[in-house]
C-alpha cells in the first residue's frame, strides 16, 4: 500500500511539473491517461451506504475492487450489497450482488465481504458505477465500504 501511495504521489508531482492537459497523467500501475478513483463511505453506524464512481462525459469507470466490513447489530440478519450497472450486450445492464452477514451483538465483528476484479469491471461509457448496501440494523455502531478502480477516456 505504501508503494502504491508513494507511486501515486510521485506520479502527481511529475505530471504537475510536466503536463498541461488535465487527463494526460500516467499513474504507475494504471493504463495510459487513467485517473485512480477510490470512494470510501467512512464509518456509517446503523445507516445505509451508497457509494458512486461519478458519471463523467467522455470517460469510463473501471472497478478493480470493493470491500465492506463492520460490526454486528442487535439482531442477526443478512443484507444484500449491490454493485452496478455494467453493460452486457445485447441484454442491457447487470448488477453484481453479495450477501452480507450481520451477526447478533453490537460488539461482534461481521465477516465482511470483498471482491477483486482482474481485469477490472467496465462501466457504461460516461455512466456512474454504484455500490449500495442497506443498514446493518439497530444497534450497529460501525459499517464501512470502499470501491476502487480508475476512470479512463472513453474509446
Number of C-alpha atoms within 10 A of each C-alpha: 6 7 8 12 11 12 15 17 14 14 16 15 11 14 18 13 9 9 11 10 9 10 15 14 20 17 21 18 11 14 14 14 16 23 19 18 16 14 16 17 16 12 15 17 20 19 17 15 23 15 17 18 23 16 18 16 12 12 19 24 31 24 25 18 17 20 16 21 20 25 25 28 26 17 15 15 14 12 16 15 18 17 21 20 20 21 16 11 7 6 7 9 13 12 13 11 14 15 13 20 19 27 22 18 16 21 16 15 17 22 15 17 16 15 12 13 12 9 9 15 18 18 24 19 19 18 18 19 24 19 23 17 23 14 18 32 20 14 17 25 18 21 25 19 24 19 24 19 22 20 25 21 18 13 7
